[in-house]
Amino acid sequence: ACLLADSTGQGSKFDIKCGVEELQEEVIARMDAEDVKLDELQVQHHELQGKLDEVQVQNHDLQEKLDEVQVQQHELQWKVDSMEGKLDEVQQQNHDLRGKMDTVEEKMDDLKLLLEKVVTNTATPAPPQWIIIQRRGQF
């Protein structure tokens, strides 16, 4: 578009002023397109920054919840440890009681044997006094 026919009509010459104007228009058009892209990128950056802020808030909230859960976990572990200690005590008491029960059972067996001896000795009563006296000839 910037080529001009020379006066002889055999060739053409380049119109520098026209060429510079075309280049300026092309550069301005490219710069405008780059400005539009830059604006779009800035909008995207702003949106992404907003999303990042939201994620950081959620992350902070989740971290607080995790901290709470860990505190609860420690409290529950302490309770479990305490209950295991009490269970050990109860098991020891149960063991001691079994030993005492065994002793009581042994004493009960001893008492049964003693009672059987007493019953056996009482089951054959001594003859009444009058029989003894009669046999001696006093009646």
Secondary structure by P-SEA (a helix, b strand, c coil): cccccccccccccccaaaaaaaaaaaaaaaaaaaaaaaaaaaaaaaaaaaaaaaaaaaaaaaaaaaaaaaaaaaaaaaaaaaaaaaaaaaaaaaaaaaaaaaaaaaaaaaaaaaaaaaaaaaccccccaaaaaaaaccc
